[in-house]
Amino acid sequence: MKKHLLTVAALLASLTSQGAYSLQLRMDKSDAHYKAGETAVCNVLLLKDGKPVSGEKLLCTVKWEGVPVRRDIIECGGVSGQVPFKGEKPGWVYFGFEVLGKDGKPLRDPALYTYKNKPGIAGEAGAMFDAEKIKAVGERPADFDEYWAKCRADLDKIPLNAKIKELELPEPHRNKVRLFAVTVDCLGNLPVTGYLALPVGARPKHCIAVVDFLSWSSSDANRNAAISAAAEGAIGFAATWHGLPAGRPRDFYVQELKKPEHNVLQDCNNRDKWYFRNVYFRVMRALDYVKSLPEWDGKTLIVRGGSLGGLETIVAAALDPNVTLAVAGVPAFCEFNGRRAGRRRSIPYRSEAFDRRFVEEPGIPAAMAYFDAVNFAPRIRCEIFVCTGFTDELCSPSNVYAFFNHLPDGKKFMTTDPYTGHGGTTVNVQGDERLRKQFKEIKVRPYQP
């Protein structure tokens, strides 16, 4: 089952800057889903001090699958301008707008920027053509399942040896939630690290469990996610992705992740040595630990995360049959071989140098296939809620659809938004609603007066 649900109010997506200028964007189809051969039209209105502008100009960069194909100048006449694009085949189109100054160059006022990592972009929108027909290319390794079964068996030989340290909590959660910093032994170079939160007075075998996976950032695990789950009466566990100790200042993670042992580009031609193999081990081991807790009800195991955390959510759902619900936002590592289909390659391998290496060194795509979200998709049997934004240039929506379309039918749901992108801007509306429903079903409220 699949459903598209917009998260923008009134479907107009007013992208307003902090300065005098603002943009209003509207696709001519509210959900921005088109059939191949149709023309998508992006309507744009430039405002200044809240009023339509005449006599000024916008530059729109149109990209097909992340590659610029056209740059249009829009003469602002006080009414909406239009930027059309005809999609001839399944795929993704992006519209990025910049305000031009009197010198004809894009204004570089940070107050105009929609995202700080996209200098000059004052507004953006996107659309999909025949999203349901986007198919992943390449063959799933014949021994894919056998390989991960062996990895699982090797991991099982390592005792959990969990070490926990209780932490003090401020109000309003004090006397309601207990919080612990956790370290769990794991196969590979680093342990599982993160935070465990439990409802005070939780009884054995009475709590559902919610595991949050961290996005690719130089930061600590999200302890607030674990605390929030425990406040609902669930076991909450928030894991780091990097395996570094929890509770350190941000600069600690920034400096540590610069060290050679955290170079994610090395050994990418060897499935047994690549950096993220250990990350996937830690995903499995985090679930092992949570399932070992006496408070877990043995029935409900929820995983969630965004970006890299979305990928980890996918891996968790694919490799642990106890997972009952997965909420994966804007997931990474979908289609390492996307170039073969005319799409972008997943991060972190997008440079021209790596494009050449993928062709010249067949060992690289062969190894990466064991870590591609697309190849984990057929293993997922639980409910899974995915989201993607059509302005996401980091984890491209067409790559996400290649993964989504590879999932078994029946328990999959997609939320899309034409006007949002990465960095927490795209909300997994259906997934969040499913989680709220799950929390409402919790019968035990151990800290109610």
N, C-alpha and C positions, 0 to 999 in steps of 0.2 A: 504494500500500500504506500502511496506517495502523495503528498500534498504540498502545495506552494503557499506560503503565508507571508505577507509583507509586514515589516515591523515599523513602517513609517506612518505617522499620523496623517490622515487625509490624503495620503498617496502623492503629496506634492513635493515632499522632500525639500524644504527650504533650507539651504545650506548658507548660514549667515555668518559673516565674519565679525570680528570685534571692531573693525574700523568702519569707515563711512560706506564702503561698498559691501554688497551682499548679492548672492545669486539665488534664483529660484529655478530648480530643474524639475522637469516632468517628462517621463517617457510617455509616448502616445498609447501604450498598453500599460495598465497599472502594474502588472506583475513583470513586465519586460521580458516575457517569454514569447518567442516568435518561431514560425516555421521557416525552414530554409527556403529561400526565394522571396520571402517577405522583406519589407523595408521597415526598419526600426527608426523612429524619429524622436530625437531628444530635443525638447523645447527648453529654451533658456531665456531668462529675463534678468538683466542687470539692473540692480537698484543702487541708489546712492541716497543715504539718509532716509531709507525706506521708500523712496519714490523711484519710478521707472526713469532710466537714463536715456538721453538722446545725444548723438554726436560722439559717442565713445565706441571703443572696439574691444572685442573679445577674440582670443585665439583658442580654437578647439583642436586638440590633438586626438585623432581617432586611431585606435590601435586594434588590430585583429590578432588575437592570441598573444598579446603583449608586444607586438611589433608595430611601430608607427606605420600607417598606410596613407595618412592624409592629414593635412593641417589646414583648417578652414578659418577664415577671418569673418567674424559676425559683426556687421555694422548695427549698432544699437540705435533703434528708432523709437524707443519708448514702449515697444510691444515685444512679445516673445519672438526670438529668432529660432530657427529650426536647423538641426544638423541631422540629415538622413544617412542611413547606412543600410545597404542591402546585403544580407548574409546569404551566400550561395550554398553553404553547407553547414553541418552542425559545428557550433563553436561559440566563441565569446567575443563581443566587441566592447570596447571601453571608450568613453568620452571624457577628456580632461580639459578643463577650462581655465584660462589665465586672462587676467585683465591687462590690457595693453596701455602703456603710458603714452604721452604725447610724442615721445621719440620712437614709438612703434615697438618698444621692447616690453616684455612682461614686467609688471610691477613686482617688486621683491619685498613688499611690506609684510612682515611675519603675521600681522593681524589679519591678512587675507587668507592665510593658508588653512586648508581643511585639515591637513595632517602635517606635522612638523617634519616628517621624513620625505615630503613631496613639496619642495620649495616652489612657490609660485602658484600651485594648484589651488584655485579659489572655490572650485566645485567640481564634482565628478559624478558620473552615472555609468551604467553598463547594461548590457542585455545579453540574453542567450538565444541561440538558434538551435531548435531541435535538441534541447538538452538531454532528453531521454534517449537519443540515438548516439550519444558520444560513447565510444567504446575504447577500452584500453588496447594497446597493441603489444605484441611480444608474447612469448610463451611463459606460462608459470612453470618454474622448475619442476621436473618430474618427481624429484625427491624432496619437494618443499615441506610436505607434512612430516616425512621421515626425518628430515633435518631438525625441525623444531621439536619433534618427539624426543630425539636424542638430547637436544639442549635441555629439555624439561627433565629428562632422566639424570643428566649430569648435575643440574641444579638441585634435584632432590637429595643428592648425596651430601649436600652442605647443610649442617644444622642451622636453625634460625639464630640461635644465640642472641636473642634480642636484649638490648640494653635500653632501659627507659629512665628518664629523670623527670620527676613532676615539677611543673612550673606554676608560679603564682599567677592567678588571673585577676584582672581588675573587675569592678562592677561593670555591667549588670550580670555577668556570668558567674561571678564568685558564688560558691555554695550551690551552683546549679550544674556546672560543667567542670570536669577535671581535665587538665591539659598536660601532656607529656612530650618531651623531646625524645625521639626514638632513633636507634641505630640497629640495623638487622644485617647479619652476615649474608653475603651473596657471592655467587660465582662471578669472577671477574676481578677488576682492579679496585673497586670501591663498593662500600655497603649501600644498602637502602637507608636513606635518612629522611626525616620529616617530623610531623607532629601527629600525635594521637589525641583525640578528644573523646571523652566518655560522659554520658549523663551521670550525675551523682546518683548513687543508689541503683544503677542499672543491674537488673538481675540476669543470671546466666541464661543464655539461649533466648533472650527476649528482644534483641536489638537488630534492626537492619543495619547494613554497613554501606557507607558512601566513601569512595576513594577518589580524591582529586589529584590530578596530575598537572605539574607545573609546565608552563610554556617555556620556550627557549629564551631564557633571560639570565642575566648574571645577578641572581637574587636568591633569597631564602624561599623555602616552601611557604605556601599561603596558609598560615595558621588560622586565619579568620574563616577560611572555608571549612576547616575541621571543626572549629568552635561552633559555627552556624549549624552544621549537621547535628552536633551533639545537643545543641539547644532545642532541636526538633525531636529529640529522643532517639537519635541514631548514633551508631559509632561513626566518628569522622576521622579520616586519615588523609593528611595532605603530604604528598611525597615531593622531594626534589627530583629533578631529572639528572642532575650531575653527580649525585652521591657525596657531595661535600657536607661537612657538618652543618646541622641546622642552628639557627640563632646567631649567626655572625653578621657583622655590618656589611652593607652592600659592597663596599670597596674590597672586602676580603674575597668575595665571589668574582668580582671584576678581575682582580690580580691573579687569582688561582686559575681561572679559566683561560688566561693568556699563556699558561705554561705549555710546553711541547706535548705533554701527555694528554692534553685536551684538544689537540689538533684534529678536528673532525674530518679533515680531508685526507689524512694519511691512511694507508692500508685499505683504500676503498676497493682494491682489486682482490681482496681476500675476505671471504665471508666470516672466517674464524678470527680475524684480527681487527676488523673495522670497529671504530669507536662505539657505534650505536648498538652493536651486539650486546655489550655490557649494559647499556641503557634498557634494552628489551629484557635482559635477565632481571634487572631491578624492578621492572614493571611486574613480572611474574612473582618475584619474591615479596613485593609489597602486598600483593593479594594473599600470598601464603601466610604472611604475618597476621593480617586482619582476620583471616579465616581461623587462625589458631586461638583467637581471643575467646574466652569463655562466654562473653556477653553476646557474641554473634548468634543470630537465630538459626543459622545453618541453611537459610532459604533465600534471602534477598541480599544481593551484592551488586551495588551500583557503581559505575565508573564514569568519570566525566573530566573534561579538560578542553582547552582550546589551543590551536596552532600545533606546536610540538606535543602539548598535552592532549590535543585531539587525536594525534597519531598514537600516542601512548594508550589512549582510551580504546582505539581500534585494536591495537596489539593485545590489550588486556581481554577484550571481548572475544578475540579470535583464539587466544591461547589458554584461556581458563573457562571451562564449561560451566563453572558456578556463577559466572556473571549473568545477571538477569536483566540489566538495563544499562545501555551505554548512551552518553550524550557527548557527541564529538563536534566541537565548533571549529570551523575553518581549518581542517586538518592538514598537516604538512606531510611530506613524503608520499604524495600521490603522484605516480608516474615519473619515476626517474628517467624513463625512456620516452617521455612525451614528445621529444623532437621528431621521433619517427612518425608520429601522427600529425605533425604540423602544429603541435602545441608546445607550451613551455615545459622545460624539464624542472622537476621539483628542486627546491632548495636542498642542499647548499651547492648544487652542481649546475650553475647557470652560465658560467663564464664561457667565452669563446675557446679558451684553452681547454676547458673540460669538454666542450662539444667535440673538439678534435680528439681528445683522449678517449672519449666514449666510442669513437669510430675506430681509432688506431689500436686501442687496447681492449680486446673483447673480454678480458677478465673483469673489467670494471662493471659493465652492465650485467654480466653473469652473476657477479657477487651481489650487486645492488638489488637484484630481483628477489633475494631472500629477505629484504627489508622493506619492500615496496608495499604500501597500504593496499594497493589493488590486489595483490596476491594473498593478503590476509582476508579479504572480503568474503570469499566463499565459505570460510570457516565459521562465520558469525551466525549464530542462531537465536540470539536474544533480540529484544526490541532495541533498535538503534535509531537515534535522532541526530541528524547531521544538519549543519547550516553552512551557507556560503554567501558572501556579499559580492555583487557584480563589479565592485571597484577594487577588489582585493588583488593587488599585483604581487603579493608575496606567495600566497597559496591560491593560485588561480582557480576560479570557479569551474572552468572546463576540466581541470585536473581532478577537482573534487567530484565532479559528476562522473568522471571515468571510474573512480572508486565506487561511488554510490550505485551506479548502474551495474556494477559487478556483484553487488550484494544479493543474496537470495531474496526473492519476493515474499511479501507477506507481513514483515515486521519492520519495515524501514520507512522513515519519514524525513522529508527535506523541508527546511525553511530557507527562503531566499529573500534578498533585499537588493533592489537595483541601485541603491544610493550609499551603501556602506561597504567597508573593506575589512582591513585587518586591525590588529591592536585593540581588540575589545569593542569595536564599533558595531559588529554584526551580532545580533542577539539570537540565540537558539530558542525562538519563541515556543515552538511545540515541545522541545525537550525540557525547557524550564517549567512549562505547564504540567508535563508528565511528572516531573520531580515534585512539584507542589502537591499533586494528587497523591503521590507515593507517601509524602510526609503526613498528609491528612489521614492516611490509613493507619498510622502508628497508633496503637491502642494505649501503650504504656507511656505516661508522662511522669517519670519518677520524681521530679522535683516540684510538682504542683503542691501548693499548701493544702 
